[in-house]
Structure formats: C-alpha cells, structure tokens
C-alpha cells in the first residue's frame, strides 16, 4: 500500500502543465551549495563528472492508489553498483510494466545488453525500490533485493524478494520470497499513516555470504543470510522492533567473515535516535542494540559502511525541530576498538541566502580511504527534493570538501526527484580505482520520467 501521506503530497509534487516538453540540455556544473562546519577542505578531492547518461525513460502518469491496479506509468527507484574494473550496474523499476529491470554499462558508458533484463517476473504486482550488489570478475555475479507489493492477508502489502545472476546480469534466477509474512515488508513507518517504502538492505561479505535485512509496517526488523551465493537463505531472524517502536531504514555493513553491523532508526518517535547492533557470528545472532548519537532532534535514514581498518562510517539525516521539519545531513565515525561514535559533524548546511534542506543520504567507500556522500536537495520552500548534494574525503572522514550539487542533477526542466513511493534508497557507488557512479530518477507530471546515471572520477587535490 502507498502511504496515505505520500499520496497526498504526490498530487502537488509535480503539477507542471502536460503541454510542457522536457528540456534535456545539461545545466552548467553547479557551484558549491553549502558550507561545512568542520576542518577546511584544503587537500581534499574533487570529482570530475561526465555528462549524465539516460538509462531509462517513460511517461509520467501517477493516478490514485488502487493497489496493484493503480495507473502508475513511470520509471523510478534506481540503485547502482560498480566493480573494480569499471563495470556499472543499474537496477530500477518500470511501474507501467510492474517490473524490476537491470542494465550493465561498460567503461565507455555503452550499455552491455541490447535490452534491459527483466528481474522480478511478476507483472501482476508492483515491485519497488531495489538494492543491488555486483561482485565483479571473475564471478560476475549480480544480486538484487526488492520490495514486492504482495497482499497476503495482512493490512499492508509487501514481501522481500531476491534474485541472483551468474552471468553478469544477462539472466536472473527465479525470484525468492525471503519474508513470507502478512506484515507488509519494506515499510519504514514514521507514523501509523505515513511511511516510506524501501525499508530494506543488501550486502555481500568477503566469503560470498549474502546478507539481507528488512522491516515491516508492524515494526519488526529481520535479517536473513545465504551461505551459498543466494541459492537458499536462512529463516528470518528477528533482531529488533515491535508495534510501539517500529524499526525503520536498516543499513548493513560487513566487516569480515564473522562481523556484521546493522544500524536503523525507529518510527512513532519525534525524537528518534539511531540504533546499532553487531553480530560476531556472521548474522546467526546479534548483540543487544545500543543507541547511537543521542540528540533532541529526529535522526533518520542512516547509512553505514566499514573500511579495511574496521572503522565504522555513519551518515544520516537530522531534523533538530523533530519529524517532518527541515533536515540536514550529518556524519560520524567509530574506529575499531573504540566505544561509541563520539560526536557527529554536519556535512550539509543552508547557505546565507537560502533555507535549503538535505535528507536521505547515501554512502560509498572508494579508493585509498575515500568516502563519498550523496543526498537529496530540498530547495527553499520546496518538497519533494530536486537535485543531489555531494561531498567527499580521502582522509577517512577527518575532513571533507565543501558540499556541491552533482552537475546536471538540479535542472528544474526535468521536474522533481523521483522515488515517489519512498525515499529510502542507495544511489551512489565507488570502486578501488577512484571511479564513482550515481543514479537518480526525475519525474515531470504529464511529460516524462527518466533514470539518469552520473559517472565521475576522484581527482585528489594538491596539498
């Protein structure tokens, strides 16, 4: 079910005239969008961006919610990964076909397959907000997890489905229903009436173990793992969450073959703080959850990564005034062996002349301690978002360059950012060669919807 709150917003989000025609000209690279309140960015990297590629496009029609018979004709919900040899994979949804799609792109930016691969194979149900992992050579495996709007007896539709490819994405296995419940899986509940879909995550460990996590509308957070490259999965393990404190927006970080970290936030709490739990037995069990970075505001949409030294890197949205107010993006880290994350720092901030907000970050680890953060931009007085903010560091999070907008991502002519069913996504990836891949969807009602891929390369600044 689409959250009632999001449906009401949808009617006003993209009200451009249907007589308009999309202007696909690229805007000039955006100037710095905000300042950062930590160390100076001297010696920090920049990213040299290529012109964006259109991965998919379609109409932009979103009628009233009628469950799986809804008149939704648009492309949306992209996610991305990149291998160390520069191959990029993008997964997204085609709501008109009610299908998850996959396409790979070579180093030259050309698509690998003549047509995108259909993954979900269930045209009678919507499939939303996938997660994607590419293993790269020599295996060339592709793993995709998504939320399928299956109604199986409960008050909300949703199951966690998974499929794998052993040929680089040219074909996929028959999808597996990992959750098999009536509880409405994939719902990241804020309140009883408002939630974001896409409350799930996917990661692959160093020995090929596949880890999945999801939450349900009723509140529980579950984890399931596969030790045979996604052929079969364990029964779901209940980690946390219940009806009074529903878990929301899980993020998995795999440190080694045994150590798995899981972070999430909670709903039904205007002052929600993040929770962290760690497994020392490859997700067979998890320790008692602990609160992370307690604040008076609302902490939301965390993303977690762990580097080769065992340092945990955390990025998340924070609203000092509470739920539904203006958010900014914050970062914190915890070195291996330390107790807690210590203090956090602000990465995004309104400029002197605007009240620009920032929320729903994504996080990627790149070459030589590079950290790359991406988030949705909320221009003054606007909701939903339009464009992407970005910052990076090559010193393991000690300091960051000033945030900027991804060039070409803020063009008003393309409409709003997509993700009309919920903003919980992962839209950035990086590899050991310093290459960066970013995806975003745009929606201009009555005109067009499209998925775009932005490719870049980290350029280290001189000292």
C-alpha positions as CSV (number, residue, x, y, z in Angstrom):
1,X,0.0,0.0,0.0
2,X,1.2,3.5,-0.8
3,X,1.4,5.6,2.4
4,X,-1.6,8.0,2.6
5,X,0.7,10.9,3.4
6,X,2.8,10.3,0.4
7,X,-0.2,10.0,-1.9
8,X,-1.5,13.4,-0.8
9,X,1.9,15.0,-1.4
10,X,2.2,13.3,-4.8
11,X,-0.8,15.2,-6.2
12,X,1.0,18.5,-5.6
13,X,4.6,17.5,-6.2
14,X,4.7,17.6,-10.0
15,X,1.9,19.9,-11.3
16,X,3.6,21.2,-14.4
17,X,1.5,21.6,-17.5
18,X,1.2,18.5,-19.6
19,X,1.8,20.7,-22.6
20,X,5.3,21.3,-21.5
21,X,8.2,19.5,-23.2
22,X,11.2,18.3,-21.4
23,X,14.4,20.3,-21.8
24,X,17.2,17.8,-21.7
25,X,20.1,20.3,-22.1
26,X,22.6,19.9,-19.3
27,X,23.0,22.7,-16.9
28,X,26.4,24.1,-16.1
29,X,28.2,22.5,-13.2
30,X,26.6,23.8,-10.0
31,X,28.6,25.9,-7.6
32,X,29.1,25.0,-4.0
33,X,25.7,24.6,-2.4
34,X,26.6,24.9,1.2
35,X,29.4,25.2,3.7
36,X,30.7,22.6,6.1
37,X,31.3,23.4,9.8
38,X,34.5,21.3,10.2
39,X,38.0,21.2,9.0
40,X,39.0,23.2,5.9
41,X,38.7,21.3,2.6
42,X,42.3,22.1,1.6
43,X,43.9,19.0,0.1
44,X,40.5,17.3,-0.2
45,X,39.4,15.7,-3.5
46,X,37.1,16.8,-6.2
47,X,35.2,14.6,-8.7
48,X,35.4,15.1,-12.4
49,X,32.0,14.3,-13.7
50,X,31.0,13.1,-17.2
51,X,27.7,14.2,-18.8
52,X,24.9,12.1,-17.4
53,X,23.5,9.1,-19.4
54,X,19.8,8.3,-19.7
55,X,19.3,4.7,-18.5
56,X,15.6,4.6,-19.0
57,X,12.7,7.0,-19.7
58,X,9.0,6.8,-20.0
59,X,5.7,8.6,-19.4
60,X,4.9,10.4,-16.1
61,X,1.5,9.4,-15.0
62,X,0.6,8.5,-11.4
63,X,-3.1,8.1,-10.7
64,X,-4.8,7.4,-7.5
65,X,-3.8,4.4,-5.4
66,X,-5.8,1.3,-6.4
67,X,-3.3,-1.3,-5.1
68,X,-1.8,-3.3,-7.9
69,X,-4.3,-2.0,-10.4
70,X,-3.1,1.6,-9.9
71,X,-2.5,3.7,-13.1
72,X,1.3,4.2,-12.5
73,X,3.1,4.8,-15.7
74,X,6.6,5.9,-14.9
75,X,10.2,4.7,-14.4
76,X,11.7,5.2,-10.9
77,X,13.7,3.9,-7.9
78,X,17.2,3.4,-9.4
79,X,20.1,1.9,-7.5
80,X,23.7,1.4,-8.6
81,X,26.9,-0.5,-8.0
82,X,30.3,-0.5,-9.8
83,X,33.0,-3.2,-10.0
84,X,36.7,-2.6,-9.6
85,X,37.2,-3.0,-13.4
86,X,34.7,-0.1,-14.0
87,X,31.6,-2.0,-15.0
88,X,28.4,-0.2,-13.7
89,X,25.2,-2.0,-13.0
90,X,21.9,-0.1,-12.5
91,X,18.6,-1.6,-11.3
92,X,15.3,0.3,-11.3
93,X,11.6,-0.2,-11.7
94,X,9.3,0.3,-14.6
95,X,5.9,0.8,-13.0
96,X,4.0,0.5,-16.2
97,X,5.3,-3.0,-16.7
98,X,5.4,-3.6,-12.9
99,X,8.9,-4.9,-13.2
100,X,12.4,-4.6,-11.8
101,X,14.9,-4.0,-14.6
102,X,18.7,-4.3,-14.8
103,X,21.3,-2.9,-17.3
104,X,25.1,-3.0,-17.2
105,X,27.3,-0.4,-18.7
106,X,30.9,-0.8,-19.8
107,X,33.8,1.6,-19.1
108,X,32.9,3.5,-22.2
109,X,29.4,4.2,-21.0
110,X,27.7,1.9,-23.5
111,X,25.0,-0.5,-22.4
112,X,26.1,-4.1,-22.3
113,X,22.7,-5.6,-23.2
114,X,20.6,-4.7,-26.2
115,X,17.6,-4.5,-23.8
116,X,17.4,-4.3,-20.0
117,X,16.9,-7.6,-18.2
118,X,13.6,-8.2,-16.5
119,X,14.3,-9.4,-13.0
120,X,11.0,-9.6,-11.0
121,X,8.8,-11.6,-13.5
122,X,5.6,-10.6,-11.7
123,X,3.6,-8.2,-13.9
124,X,0.6,-8.6,-11.8
125,X,2.2,-6.8,-8.8
126,X,4.3,-3.7,-8.3
127,X,8.0,-4.1,-7.5
128,X,9.7,-1.2,-5.8
129,X,13.0,0.2,-4.5
130,X,15.6,-2.5,-5.3
131,X,19.1,-2.9,-3.8
132,X,22.0,-4.1,-5.9
133,X,25.4,-5.7,-5.4
134,X,27.8,-6.6,-8.2
135,X,30.7,-8.9,-7.3
136,X,32.9,-8.2,-10.4
137,X,35.3,-10.6,-12.1
138,X,35.9,-13.5,-12.0
139,X,32.4,-14.4,-10.7
140,X,30.4,-11.5,-12.3
141,X,27.5,-12.3,-10.0
142,X,24.7,-9.8,-9.6
143,X,22.4,-9.8,-6.6
144,X,19.1,-7.8,-6.3
145,X,16.7,-7.4,-3.4
146,X,13.4,-5.5,-3.7
147,X,10.0,-5.0,-2.2
148,X,7.1,-6.7,-4.0
149,X,3.6,-5.4,-3.2
150,X,2.1,-8.8,-2.5
151,X,-1.1,-8.8,-0.4
152,X,-1.1,-12.0,1.6
153,X,-3.7,-11.4,4.3
154,X,-2.4,-8.5,6.3
155,X,-3.3,-4.9,6.4
156,X,-0.4,-3.9,4.2
157,X,1.1,-5.4,1.0
158,X,4.8,-6.2,0.9
159,X,7.3,-9.0,0.7
160,X,11.2,-9.1,0.4
161,X,12.1,-10.7,-2.9
162,X,15.6,-11.7,-4.1
163,X,17.1,-12.9,-7.4
164,X,20.7,-13.6,-8.5
165,X,22.6,-13.7,-11.8
166,X,25.7,-15.7,-12.5
167,X,26.3,-14.2,-16.0
168,X,26.7,-10.6,-15.2
169,X,23.0,-9.7,-15.4
170,X,22.0,-11.2,-18.7
171,X,19.7,-13.6,-16.9
172,X,18.4,-14.0,-13.3
173,X,17.2,-16.8,-11.2
174,X,13.6,-17.3,-10.3
175,X,12.8,-14.7,-7.6
176,X,12.6,-15.9,-4.0
177,X,10.2,-14.6,-1.4
178,X,12.5,-14.3,1.7
179,X,10.0,-12.9,4.1
180,X,6.8,-14.9,3.6
181,X,4.7,-12.9,6.0
182,X,1.4,-10.9,6.2
183,X,3.1,-8.0,7.9
184,X,3.7,-5.6,5.0
185,X,7.5,-6.0,4.5
186,X,9.6,-3.0,3.3
187,X,7.6,-0.4,5.2
188,X,9.7,2.2,7.0
189,X,7.0,3.5,9.3
190,X,7.1,7.1,10.7
191,X,3.6,7.2,12.0
192,X,0.5,5.0,11.7
193,X,-0.5,6.9,8.5
194,X,2.9,7.8,7.0
195,X,5.8,5.6,6.0
196,X,8.4,5.2,3.3
197,X,8.7,2.0,1.2
198,X,12.2,0.6,0.5
199,X,13.0,-0.1,4.2
200,X,15.4,-3.0,3.3
201,X,19.1,-3.6,2.6
202,X,21.5,-6.0,0.9
203,X,25.2,-6.7,1.4
204,X,27.7,-9.4,0.4
205,X,30.6,-10.5,2.7
206,X,34.2,-11.3,1.8
207,X,33.5,-15.0,1.6
208,X,30.4,-14.5,-0.6
209,X,27.8,-14.7,2.2
210,X,24.7,-12.7,1.2
211,X,23.1,-10.6,3.9
212,X,19.6,-9.1,3.7
213,X,17.6,-7.0,6.1
214,X,14.0,-5.6,6.1
215,X,11.4,-4.0,8.3
216,X,7.7,-4.4,8.2
217,X,4.8,-2.0,8.9
218,X,4.1,-3.8,12.2
219,X,7.6,-2.9,13.4
220,X,10.0,-5.9,13.4
221,X,13.4,-5.8,11.8
222,X,14.5,-9.2,10.3
223,X,17.8,-10.4,8.8
224,X,18.3,-13.4,6.5
225,X,21.5,-14.7,5.1
226,X,22.7,-17.1,2.4
227,X,26.0,-19.0,2.6
228,X,25.7,-20.4,-0.9
229,X,25.7,-17.3,-3.1
230,X,21.9,-16.6,-2.8
231,X,20.6,-20.1,-3.8
232,X,18.9,-20.6,-0.4
233,X,18.5,-18.4,2.7
234,X,18.2,-18.9,6.4
235,X,14.9,-18.4,8.2
236,X,14.4,-14.7,9.0
237,X,16.0,-13.6,12.3
238,X,14.1,-11.1,14.4
239,X,16.7,-8.5,15.6
240,X,14.6,-5.7,17.0
241,X,11.4,-3.6,16.6
242,X,7.8,-4.0,17.7
243,X,4.5,-2.2,17.2
244,X,5.2,0.5,19.7
245,X,8.8,1.2,18.4
246,X,8.8,0.1,14.8
247,X,12.2,-0.3,13.2
248,X,12.9,1.8,10.1
249,X,15.5,2.1,7.3
250,X,18.1,-0.7,8.1
251,X,21.6,-0.5,6.7
252,X,24.1,-3.4,6.8
253,X,27.9,-3.1,6.9
254,X,30.0,-6.3,6.7
255,X,33.4,-6.0,8.4
256,X,34.8,-9.5,7.8
257,X,33.5,-13.1,7.5
258,X,32.2,-13.1,11.1
259,X,31.5,-9.4,12.0
260,X,28.3,-7.8,10.6
261,X,27.0,-4.4,11.8
262,X,23.4,-3.3,11.4
263,X,22.0,0.3,12.0
264,X,18.5,1.6,11.8
265,X,16.2,4.2,13.2
266,X,12.7,4.0,14.7
267,X,9.2,5.3,14.0
268,X,6.5,6.7,16.2
269,X,9.1,8.9,18.0
270,X,9.5,12.6,17.2
271,X,13.0,12.4,18.9
272,X,14.1,9.1,17.3
273,X,17.8,8.1,17.7
274,X,19.7,5.6,15.7
275,X,20.2,2.0,16.9
276,X,23.2,-0.2,16.3
277,X,23.6,-4.0,16.7
278,X,26.6,-6.1,15.9
279,X,26.9,-9.8,15.1
280,X,30.1,-11.8,15.8
281,X,28.8,-15.0,14.1
282,X,28.0,-13.9,10.6
283,X,24.5,-12.8,11.4
284,X,23.4,-16.0,13.1
285,X,22.7,-13.7,16.1
286,X,23.1,-10.1,17.1
287,X,24.1,-8.4,20.3
288,X,21.8,-6.1,22.3
289,X,21.1,-2.9,20.3
290,X,22.5,0.3,21.6
291,X,21.5,3.9,21.0
292,X,23.9,5.9,18.7
293,X,24.5,9.6,18.9
294,X,21.6,10.6,21.1
295,X,20.1,14.1,20.2
296,X,17.0,16.1,20.9
297,X,16.1,16.0,17.2
298,X,14.8,13.4,14.8
299,X,17.5,11.1,13.4
300,X,16.6,9.3,10.2
301,X,17.6,7.3,7.2
302,X,21.1,6.1,8.3
303,X,23.7,4.5,6.0
304,X,26.6,2.5,7.4
305,X,29.9,1.4,5.9
306,X,33.1,-0.2,7.4
307,X,36.6,0.2,5.9
308,X,39.6,-2.1,5.8
309,X,40.7,-0.9,9.2
310,X,37.4,-1.7,10.9
311,X,36.3,1.9,11.2
312,X,32.6,2.4,11.0
313,X,31.4,5.3,9.0
314,X,27.8,6.6,9.5
315,X,25.8,9.2,7.6
316,X,22.2,10.2,8.4
317,X,19.5,12.9,8.3
318,X,18.8,15.0,11.3
319,X,16.0,17.4,12.0
320,X,16.6,19.5,15.1
321,X,12.9,20.5,15.2
322,X,11.6,17.0,15.0
323,X,9.8,14.8,12.5
324,X,8.7,16.4,9.2
325,X,10.7,19.6,9.7
326,X,13.9,20.6,7.8
327,X,16.7,18.1,7.8
328,X,20.4,18.3,7.3
329,X,23.0,15.5,6.8
330,X,25.5,14.5,9.5
331,X,28.5,12.2,9.6
332,X,30.2,10.3,12.5
333,X,32.8,7.5,12.7
334,X,33.9,4.9,15.2
335,X,37.4,3.4,15.0
336,X,37.8,-0.3,15.7
337,X,38.1,-0.8,19.4
338,X,36.5,2.5,20.4
339,X,33.4,2.7,22.5
340,X,30.7,4.7,20.6
341,X,30.8,7.2,17.8
342,X,31.7,10.2,19.8
343,X,30.5,13.5,18.2
344,X,28.9,13.9,14.8
345,X,29.6,16.7,12.3
346,X,27.3,18.5,9.8
347,X,28.0,17.9,6.1
348,X,25.2,19.9,4.6
349,X,24.0,23.3,5.6
350,X,21.8,26.1,4.3
351,X,23.6,28.9,2.7
352,X,23.3,32.5,3.9
353,X,20.6,33.3,1.3
354,X,18.6,30.1,1.2
355,X,16.9,27.6,3.5
356,X,18.0,24.6,1.5
357,X,17.4,21.3,3.2
358,X,19.1,17.9,2.8
359,X,18.0,14.4,3.6
360,X,18.0,10.7,2.7
361,X,21.8,10.3,2.3
362,X,23.7,7.5,0.5
363,X,27.3,6.5,1.3
364,X,30.1,4.7,-0.6
365,X,33.7,3.7,0.2
366,X,36.2,4.2,-2.6
367,X,39.9,4.0,-3.2
368,X,42.5,4.9,-0.5
369,X,40.2,5.8,2.4
370,X,37.9,7.8,0.1
371,X,34.4,8.4,1.5
372,X,31.6,9.7,-0.8
373,X,28.3,11.0,0.5
374,X,25.2,11.9,-1.6
375,X,21.9,13.3,-0.5
376,X,18.6,14.7,-1.8
377,X,18.5,18.5,-2.0
378,X,15.3,20.4,-0.9
379,X,15.4,23.9,-2.4
380,X,13.8,26.8,-0.5
381,X,10.1,26.2,0.1
382,X,10.0,23.0,-2.0
383,X,9.0,19.5,-1.2
384,X,9.8,16.9,-2.6
385,X,13.5,17.2,-3.4
386,X,15.1,18.4,-6.6
387,X,18.7,17.5,-7.3
388,X,21.6,15.8,-5.5
389,X,24.1,17.2,-3.0
390,X,27.6,15.6,-2.7
391,X,30.8,15.7,-0.7
392,X,33.9,13.5,-0.4
393,X,37.1,13.0,1.6
394,X,40.3,11.0,1.2
395,X,41.4,11.0,4.8
396,X,39.0,8.5,6.2
397,X,36.5,11.1,7.4
398,X,38.8,13.5,9.3
399,X,37.7,16.4,7.0
400,X,35.6,17.0,3.9
401,X,35.4,19.2,1.0
402,X,32.6,21.7,0.8
403,X,29.4,20.1,-0.5
404,X,28.3,20.8,-4.0
405,X,25.5,19.7,-6.3
406,X,26.1,16.9,-8.7
407,X,26.3,18.8,-12.1
408,X,23.2,18.4,-14.2
409,X,21.1,17.0,-11.3
410,X,19.3,20.2,-10.3
411,X,17.8,21.1,-13.7
412,X,14.2,22.4,-13.0
413,X,13.2,21.4,-16.5
414,X,13.3,17.7,-15.5
415,X,10.9,18.0,-12.7
416,X,11.3,16.7,-9.2
417,X,13.4,13.8,-7.9
418,X,11.6,10.5,-8.2
419,X,11.2,7.8,-5.6
420,X,7.5,8.6,-5.4
421,X,6.9,5.6,-3.2
422,X,9.5,6.4,-0.6
423,X,13.0,8.0,-0.3
424,X,14.9,5.1,1.3
425,X,17.4,4.3,-1.4
426,X,21.1,3.7,-2.2
427,X,22.2,5.9,-5.1
428,X,26.0,6.0,-5.0
429,X,28.8,3.5,-5.5
430,X,32.6,3.7,-5.9
431,X,35.5,1.4,-6.6
432,X,39.1,0.9,-5.8
433,X,40.2,2.8,-9.0
434,X,38.6,6.1,-7.8
435,X,35.5,5.8,-10.1
436,X,32.2,7.0,-8.9
437,X,28.7,6.1,-10.1
438,X,25.5,8.0,-9.1
439,X,21.9,7.4,-10.2
440,X,18.8,9.5,-9.8
441,X,15.2,9.5,-11.1
442,X,13.3,12.5,-12.2
443,X,9.5,13.0,-12.7
444,X,7.7,15.7,-14.5
445,X,4.0,15.0,-14.4
446,X,2.4,14.6,-17.8
447,X,5.7,15.0,-19.6
448,X,8.4,12.4,-18.8
449,X,10.1,10.3,-16.2
450,X,13.7,9.2,-16.5
451,X,16.6,7.4,-14.8
452,X,20.0,9.0,-15.1
453,X,23.5,7.7,-14.5
454,X,26.2,10.1,-13.5
455,X,29.8,8.8,-13.8
456,X,32.8,10.5,-12.2
457,X,36.4,10.1,-11.2
458,X,38.0,11.2,-7.9
459,X,40.7,13.9,-8.5
460,X,42.9,14.3,-5.5
461,X,43.6,18.0,-4.8
462,X,47.2,19.2,-4.3
463,X,48.3,19.8,-0.7
